[in-house]
Amino acid sequence: MKRLFAVAVCLAIASSASADELYTGRYGSCMNASGGVTVNMMNCISEEIRTQDARLNGAYQKLRSEISEERRQELLAAQRLWIQYRDANCQFYATAGGTLAMVAAKECVLRETAGRAHELENLRAW
């Protein structure tokens, strides 16, 4: 059990990445040009979510093509649960109220999606 925990910790550390490594350069430029205006920031985040969602879907499909049917079913179940978690977690940000809460909720979706894409890109078909 301790060995399994140690492996999980090592994998988590190895797969972690900063936002600068996960997001496109376009996103940073867009946010810098947004002037802190909520609608502009939301547009930047929405565009980057579309990019990261495509990245996530590509990583998911690639991994899926490299694993057995049994593992595909496990991956599908895990992905469905991850989506439920992401949506519930990010909705919690939105319920704080105000326009800043909506920005935080959208940024949560972006952060979680980019992180999951990174995770799937770095999984190997054991």
N, CA, C and O of each residue as an XYZ file, in Angstrom:
504
protein
N       0.820     -1.188      0.000
C       0.000      0.000      0.000
C       0.867      1.256      0.000
O       0.604      2.201     -0.743
N       1.905      1.257      0.842
C       2.787      2.423      0.893
C       3.480      2.630     -0.444
O       3.686      3.762     -0.880
N       3.840      1.516     -1.096
C       4.515      1.632     -2.381
C       3.575      2.238     -3.422
O       3.986      3.096     -4.204
N       2.329      1.801     -3.436
C       1.351      2.345     -4.369
C       1.157      3.839     -4.141
O       1.072      4.607     -5.100
N       1.088      4.252     -2.887
C       0.952      5.668     -2.558
C       2.164      6.454     -3.059
O       2.013      7.536     -3.625
N       3.363      5.910     -2.851
C       4.583      6.590     -3.298
C       4.599      6.750     -4.809
O       5.005      7.795     -5.316
N       4.159      5.724     -5.537
C       4.097      5.800     -6.997
C       3.102      6.880     -7.413
O       3.375      7.662     -8.323
N       1.949      6.921     -6.747
C       0.931      7.930     -7.070
C       1.458      9.339     -6.832
O       1.219     10.233     -7.644
N       2.165      9.545     -5.738
C       2.741     10.862     -5.435
C       3.766     11.238     -6.494
O       3.773     12.374     -6.969
N       4.618     10.316     -6.866
C       5.626     10.596     -7.896
C       4.979     10.945     -9.226
O       5.428     11.858     -9.919
N       3.926     10.220     -9.583
C       3.226     10.519    -10.826
C       2.579     11.897    -10.788
O       2.613     12.635    -11.773
N       1.997     12.236     -9.660
C       1.356     13.543     -9.525
C       2.368     14.664     -9.661
O       2.107     15.663    -10.331
N       3.514     14.504     -9.034
C       4.553     15.527     -9.118
C       5.089     15.627    -10.535
O       5.279     16.728    -11.054
N       5.331     14.492    -11.159
C       5.878     14.483    -12.514
C       4.908     15.051    -13.528
O       5.325     15.646    -14.522
N       3.612     14.875    -13.288
C       2.642     15.336    -14.269
C       2.147     16.748    -14.018
O       1.408     17.298    -14.835
N       2.543     17.347    -12.899
C       2.097     18.709    -12.637
C       2.832     19.685    -13.547
O       3.998     19.488    -13.890
N       2.135     20.718    -13.919
C       2.727     21.723    -14.797
C       2.119     23.069    -14.448
O       0.987     23.149    -13.970
N       2.872     24.112    -14.690
C       2.361     25.449    -14.409
C       1.433     25.895    -15.531
O       1.434     25.321    -16.620
N       0.653     26.910    -15.255
C      -0.270     27.442    -16.259
C       0.479     27.885    -17.510
O      -0.022     27.718    -18.622
N       1.672     28.447    -17.341
C       2.458     28.891    -18.492
C       2.775     27.729    -19.427
O       2.853     27.907    -20.643
N       2.958     26.544    -18.859
C       3.254     25.373    -19.670
C       2.001     24.780    -20.298
O       2.083     24.102    -21.322
N       0.854     25.026    -19.699
C      -0.384     24.405    -20.156
C      -1.150     25.234    -21.171
O      -1.760     24.679    -22.085
N      -1.130     26.545    -21.031
C      -1.946     27.408    -21.871
C      -1.153     27.906    -23.076
O       0.078     27.913    -23.067
N      -1.875     28.320    -24.107
C      -1.230     28.864    -25.294
C      -0.729     30.283    -25.029
O      -1.202     30.954    -24.112
N       0.207     30.725    -25.818
C       0.687     32.098    -25.730
C      -0.403     33.100    -26.070
O      -0.411     34.219    -25.559
N      -1.320     32.691    -26.934
C      -2.452     33.548    -27.308
C      -3.261     33.942    -26.089
O      -3.724     35.077    -25.971
N      -3.428     32.978    -25.175
C      -4.239     33.233    -23.990
C      -3.612     34.339    -23.140
O      -4.298     35.277    -22.734
N      -2.331     34.230    -22.876
C      -1.653     35.253    -22.085
C      -1.743     36.619    -22.735
O      -1.995     37.619    -22.063
N      -1.539     36.662    -24.035
C      -1.633     37.930    -24.767
C      -3.039     38.503    -24.708
O      -3.225     39.705    -24.520
N      -4.011     37.642    -24.869
C      -5.415     38.078    -24.832
C      -5.756     38.649    -23.460
O      -6.368     39.713    -23.356
N      -5.356     37.933    -22.403
C      -5.665     38.410    -21.055
C      -4.952     39.732    -20.766
O      -5.523     40.612    -20.121
N      -3.724     39.878    -21.232
C      -2.992     41.133    -21.043
C      -3.686     42.287    -21.758
O      -3.696     43.416    -21.268
N      -4.261     41.995    -22.913
C      -4.937     43.030    -23.701
C      -6.374     43.273    -23.237
O      -7.024     44.207    -23.707
N      -6.870     42.453    -22.330
C      -8.275     42.551    -21.910
C      -8.564     43.816    -21.119
O      -9.714     44.245    -21.028
N      -7.532     44.411    -20.550
C      -7.717     45.616    -19.759
C      -8.509     45.371    -18.480
O      -9.025     46.310    -17.873
N      -8.603     44.106    -18.074
C      -9.357     43.793    -16.861
C     -10.860     43.916    -17.026
O     -11.608     43.862    -16.049
N     -11.302     44.083    -18.273
C     -12.738     44.192    -18.563
C     -13.325     42.782    -18.579
O     -12.847     41.908    -19.302
N     -14.352     42.578    -17.785
C     -14.903     41.238    -17.584
C     -15.259     40.548    -18.888
O     -14.868     39.400    -19.097
N     -15.983     41.209    -19.761
C     -16.406     40.572    -21.009
C     -15.201     40.173    -21.848
O     -15.213     39.113    -22.474
N     -14.167     40.997    -21.874
C     -12.957     40.672    -22.623
C     -12.247     39.463    -22.008
O     -11.781     38.576    -22.722
N     -12.171     39.443    -20.687
C     -11.536     38.313    -20.005
C     -12.320     37.026    -20.270
O     -11.728     35.978    -20.528
N     -13.643     37.107    -20.206
C     -14.470     35.928    -20.461
C     -14.275     35.413    -21.888
O     -14.241     34.204    -22.118
N     -14.147     36.332    -22.836
C     -13.891     35.927    -24.222
C     -12.545     35.221    -24.355
O     -12.436     34.215    -25.055
N     -11.526     35.745    -23.688
C     -10.196     35.119    -23.715
C     -10.250     33.713    -23.127
O      -9.709     32.767    -23.699
N     -10.900     33.593    -21.994
C     -10.995     32.300    -21.316
C     -11.779     31.312    -22.177
O     -11.386     30.154    -22.308
N     -12.887     31.767    -22.763
C     -13.706     30.887    -23.605
C     -12.919     30.361    -24.795
O     -13.017     29.183    -25.139
N     -12.148     31.221    -25.412
C     -11.333     30.794    -26.563
C     -10.289     29.764    -26.134
O     -10.065     28.776    -26.834
N      -9.665     29.988    -25.009
C      -8.649     29.045    -24.535
C      -9.290     27.731    -24.093
O      -8.691     26.668    -24.256
N     -10.492     27.790    -23.539
C     -11.202     26.549    -23.187
C     -11.443     25.720    -24.444
O     -11.254     24.504    -24.426
N     -11.857     26.364    -25.538
C     -12.072     25.625    -26.795
C     -10.778     24.945    -27.238
O     -10.797     23.788    -27.657
N      -9.665     25.653    -27.148
C      -8.370     25.092    -27.531
C      -7.991     23.926    -26.620
O      -7.565     22.872    -27.093
N      -8.147     24.122    -25.320
C      -7.765     23.077    -24.369
C      -8.711     21.880    -24.436
O      -8.286     20.746    -24.219
N      -9.978     22.118    -24.732
C     -10.919     21.014    -24.874
C     -10.542     20.154    -26.080
O     -10.620     18.927    -26.018
N     -10.134     20.793    -27.173
C      -9.679     20.039    -28.347
C      -8.416     19.247    -28.003
O      -8.259     18.104    -28.430
N      -7.530     19.855    -27.239
C      -6.316     19.170    -26.786
C      -6.677     17.958    -25.927
O      -6.120     16.874    -26.103
N      -7.603     18.151    -25.007
C      -8.048     17.068    -24.136
C      -8.653     15.928    -24.953
O      -8.325     14.763    -24.729
N      -9.523     16.255    -25.885
C     -10.163     15.225    -26.705
C      -9.137     14.460    -27.536
O      -9.244     13.244    -27.694
N      -8.148     15.168    -28.066
C      -7.089     14.500    -28.826
C      -6.271     13.560    -27.957
O      -5.956     12.443    -28.367
N      -5.926     14.009    -26.760
C      -5.150     13.171    -25.840
C      -5.956     11.953    -25.412
O      -5.417     10.852    -25.298
N      -7.248     12.153    -25.175
C      -8.135     11.051    -24.778
C      -8.209     10.007    -25.896
O      -8.067      8.811    -25.643
N      -8.428     10.460    -27.119
C      -8.539      9.538    -28.243
C      -7.223      8.793    -28.497
O      -7.231      7.602    -28.805
N      -6.120      9.484    -28.369
C      -4.813      8.845    -28.576
C      -4.588      7.768    -27.534
O      -4.208      6.646    -27.869
N      -4.820      8.101    -26.268
C      -4.641      7.120    -25.201
C      -5.590      5.945    -25.406
O      -5.201      4.787    -25.253
N      -6.811      6.248    -25.746
C      -7.816      5.205    -25.965
C      -7.372      4.221    -27.045
O      -7.622      3.021    -26.932
N      -6.723      4.716    -28.077
C      -6.285      3.850    -29.181
C      -5.101      2.961    -28.791
O      -4.782      2.010    -29.504
N      -4.457      3.262    -27.678
C      -3.259      2.531    -27.270
C      -3.507      1.500    -26.170
O      -2.576      0.817    -25.744
N      -4.750      1.382    -25.708
C      -5.013      0.503    -24.572
C      -6.038     -0.572    -24.940
O      -6.735     -0.468    -25.949
N      -6.111     -1.590    -24.110
C      -7.035     -2.703    -24.337
C      -8.480     -2.247    -24.153
O      -8.743     -1.182    -23.596
N      -9.402     -3.067    -24.627
C     -10.825     -2.756    -24.487
C     -11.216     -2.609    -23.019
O     -11.984     -1.715    -22.664
N     -10.689     -3.483    -22.173
C     -10.995     -3.391    -20.738
C     -10.531     -2.045    -20.173
O     -11.259     -1.392    -19.426
N      -9.326     -1.644    -20.534
C      -8.799     -0.361    -20.052
C      -9.575      0.804    -20.658
O      -9.730      1.839    -20.011
N     -10.063      0.654    -21.885
C     -10.882      1.715    -22.495
C     -12.125      1.975    -21.671
O     -12.515      3.124    -21.466
N     -12.748      0.903    -21.198
C     -13.937      1.044    -20.369
C     -13.604      1.743    -19.054
O     -14.374      2.573    -18.571
N     -12.456      1.404    -18.481
C     -12.017      2.059    -17.244
C     -11.735      3.537    -17.488
O     -12.092      4.389    -16.674
N     -11.090      3.834    -18.620
C     -10.801      5.229    -18.972
C     -12.091      6.009    -19.181
O     -12.209      7.146    -18.724
N     -13.055      5.410    -19.863
C     -14.339      6.066    -20.092
C     -15.028      6.377    -18.766
O     -15.533      7.483    -18.572
N     -15.050      5.422    -17.870
C     -15.676      5.635    -16.558
C     -14.958      6.744    -15.794
O     -15.597      7.607    -15.192
N     -13.630      6.716    -15.822
C     -12.855      7.744    -15.128
C     -13.105      9.123    -15.735
O     -13.226     10.114    -15.014
N     -13.181      9.178    -17.054
C     -13.396     10.464    -17.727
C     -14.774     11.029    -17.396
O     -14.922     12.230    -17.175
N     -15.762     10.174    -17.364
C     -17.116     10.636    -17.028
C     -17.164     11.183    -15.600
O     -17.797     12.207    -15.341
N     -16.496     10.498    -14.684
C     -16.455     10.981    -13.302
C     -15.653     12.275    -13.204
O     -16.014     13.174    -12.444
N     -14.574     12.371    -13.965
C     -13.770     13.601    -13.957
C     -14.612     14.782    -14.437
O     -14.550     15.863    -13.853
N     -15.395     14.585    -15.491
C     -16.248     15.662    -16.009
C     -17.257     16.094    -14.951
O     -17.486     17.290    -14.769
N     -17.857     15.146    -14.258
C     -18.797     15.479    -13.184
C     -18.096     16.294    -12.100
O     -18.632     17.294    -11.622
N     -16.894     15.862    -11.718
C     -16.131     16.594    -10.704
C     -15.827     18.014    -11.181
O     -16.084     18.985    -10.468
N     -15.278     18.128    -12.395
C     -14.903     19.453    -12.924
C     -16.103     20.381    -12.922
O     -16.015     21.515    -12.453
N     -17.210     19.910    -13.440
C     -18.397     20.755    -13.545
C     -18.919     21.171    -12.174
O     -19.264     22.334    -11.966
N     -18.979     20.228    -11.243
C     -19.474     20.555     -9.893
C     -18.516     21.490     -9.171
O     -18.944     22.447     -8.527
N     -17.239     21.217     -9.276
C     -16.241     22.047     -8.613
C     -16.262     23.476     -9.150
O     -16.236     24.434     -8.377
N     -16.308     23.616    -10.454
C     -16.281     24.946    -11.049
C     -17.598     25.686    -10.855
O     -17.610     26.914    -10.768
N     -18.693     24.963    -10.787
C     -19.987     25.594    -10.497
C     -19.967     26.225     -9.103
O     -20.608     27.249     -8.867
N     -19.239     25.615     -8.202
C     -19.122     26.163     -6.853
C     -18.542     27.579     -6.892
O     -18.969     28.441     -6.123
N     -17.579     27.826     -7.774
C     -17.013     29.169     -7.923
C     -18.089     30.148     -8.396
O     -18.154     31.287     -7.932
N     -18.927     29.692     -9.320
C     -19.940     30.567     -9.923
C     -20.991     31.007     -8.922
O     -21.557     32.091     -9.060
N     -21.260     30.196     -7.928
C     -22.335     30.509     -6.997
C     -21.932     31.524     -5.933
O     -22.747     31.875     -5.080
N     -20.692     32.001     -5.969
C     -20.251     33.009     -5.007
C     -20.914     34.357     -5.291
O     -20.988     35.215     -4.411
N     -21.394     34.538     -6.521
C     -22.090     35.767     -6.885
C     -21.173     36.805     -7.489
O     -19.980     36.844     -7.189
N     -21.724     37.637     -8.332
C     -20.982     38.723     -8.962
C     -20.262     38.299    -10.224
O     -20.121     37.112    -10.518
N     -19.811     39.300    -10.962
C     -19.146     39.013    -12.232
C     -17.788     38.357    -12.035
O     -17.371     37.543    -12.860
N     -17.102     38.692    -10.969
C     -15.809     38.068    -10.712
C     -15.970     36.566    -10.462
O     -15.092     35.780    -10.819
N     -17.078     36.171     -9.855
C     -17.340     34.750     -9.628
C     -17.484     34.017    -10.957
O     -17.036     32.879    -11.094
N     -18.102     34.662    -11.923
C     -18.258     34.031    -13.243
C     -16.900     33.875    -13.932
O     -16.654     32.866    -14.593
N     -16.030     34.855    -13.783
C     -14.680     34.758    -14.341
C     -13.935     33.614    -13.653
O     -13.267     32.817    -14.312
N     -14.051     33.539    -12.336
C     -13.370     32.480    -11.583
C     -13.900     31.108    -11.990
O     -13.123     30.159    -12.100
N     -15.191     30.988    -12.212
C     -15.774     29.710    -12.619
C     -15.269     29.296    -13.991
O     -14.928     28.131    -14.199
N     -15.215     30.230    -14.928
C     -14.708     29.934    -16.275
C     -13.228     29.571    -16.222
O     -12.781     28.655    -16.912
N     -12.481     30.287    -15.409
C     -11.055     30.003    -15.274
C     -10.855     28.631    -14.653
O      -9.898     27.935    -14.991
N     -11.734     28.234    -13.759
C     -11.687     26.902    -13.163
C     -11.847     25.832    -14.243
O     -11.093     24.860    -14.271
N     -12.818     26.006    -15.124
C     -13.021     25.053    -16.217
C     -11.769     24.980    -17.081
O     -11.332     23.894    -17.462
N     -11.197     26.132    -17.385
C      -9.973     26.167    -18.179
C      -8.841     25.423    -17.480
O      -8.191     24.564    -18.077
N      -8.612     25.752    -16.233
C      -7.513     25.141    -15.467
C      -7.674     23.621    -15.373
O      -6.721     22.872    -15.587
N      -8.882     23.183    -15.053
C      -9.136     21.750    -14.916
C      -9.000     21.029    -16.254
O      -8.439     19.935    -16.311
N      -9.502     21.623    -17.317
C      -9.439     21.008    -18.643
C      -8.000     20.899    -19.130
O      -7.589     19.854    -19.633
N      -7.240     21.972    -18.982
C      -5.834     21.943    -19.393
C      -5.044     20.936    -18.564
O      -4.193     20.220    -19.091
N      -5.327     20.886    -17.282
C      -4.638     19.939    -16.419
C      -4.952     18.503    -16.782
O      -4.063     17.651    -16.778
N      -6.210     18.223    -17.097
C      -6.589     16.862    -17.487
C      -5.980     16.498    -18.830
O      -5.563     15.356    -19.021
N      -5.919     17.434    -19.763
C      -5.273     17.177    -21.051
C      -3.811     16.816    -20.829
O      -3.301     15.861    -21.415
N      -3.151     17.577    -19.990
C      -1.740     17.312    -19.671
C      -1.588     15.923    -19.051
O      -0.681     15.170    -19.403
N      -2.480     15.603    -18.135
C      -2.430     14.292    -17.476
C      -2.579     13.161    -18.490
O      -1.799     12.209    -18.473
N      -3.576     13.257    -19.373
C      -3.793     12.203    -20.348
C      -2.660     12.112    -21.351
O      -2.310     11.019    -21.796
N      -2.083     13.250    -21.711
C      -0.939     13.238    -22.644
C       0.252     12.488    -22.047
O       1.058     11.901    -22.770
N       0.347     12.517    -20.742
C       1.493     11.912    -20.070
C       1.231     10.522    -19.515
O       2.129      9.916    -18.930
N       0.035     10.011    -19.683
C      -0.246      8.632    -19.281
C       0.335      7.689    -20.314
O       0.337      7.978    -21.510
N       0.809      6.596    -19.852
C       1.332      5.584    -20.754
C       0.448      4.348    -20.641
O      -0.094      4.049    -19.577
N       0.315      3.650    -21.737
C      -0.490      2.428    -21.748
C       0.328      1.304    -21.120
O       1.082      0.607    -21.800
N       0.162      1.143    -19.801
C       0.934      0.102    -19.108
C       0.432     -1.255    -19.466
O       0.958     -2.256    -18.980
